[in-house]
Amino acid sequence: MRKQYSLVLVSVPSKAAGEEIADLLIHKQLAACVNILPTINSVYTWQGETKHEQEALLVIKTRMDLFDEQVLPAIRAAHPYEVPEILALPIKTGSKDYLDWMDSVMVPPNLGNKLRNL
């Protein structure tokens, strides 16, 4: 079966909060790379009020088989927001060399729950 990859977008309140999540995901081998865009301007409704906030944005490169049971819980546990933005977008295709590199630095496929609680 062909591996499926994804970009996961996560907004965080600061670059420091983003670095903490990025370090966690890289250390646990749940992501190959995390880009941190240090300043984005977000406009959204929260609890009936329109908010204008400066945040940082994480662009996380990972595999879909890691998302539900490992990546998502790791982000939620480390994220300071009550309802964090965590969106996984499928990567339809990419450079074979880059995808091979991603595989070489992440948890091997099909380990299931074995590494979930590390």
C-alpha positions, 0 to 999 in steps of 0.5 A: 500500500502506498504511504500517504503524507500530509501537511498539518497546519496548527496556529499557536499563540507565539513562536515559543509555543510553536517551537515547543510543539515542533521540538516534541514532534521531531523528538518523538519522530512524528514529523519530518520537519516543522516550519514555524511562520512566526507572525500571522494575523488571525481574525476569527469569532470566539465565544461570540466576539470577533478577535484580531490576534497575532499568532504563529503558524506551524506547517508540519510534514508527517504521514497520515498513519501517524496523525490520529493516534500519535500526532494529534494527541501530542499536539493537543497535550502540548497546545495551550488553546482550549480548541486548537486549530489542527488541520491535516491536508493530504499531500497528493504527490511530491519529490520522491527524494524528499518523501524518502527522507521524510520516511527515514526520520519518522517512526516506521509505518505500522507501529500502531500504539507501541510508541504512542506513550513515549 
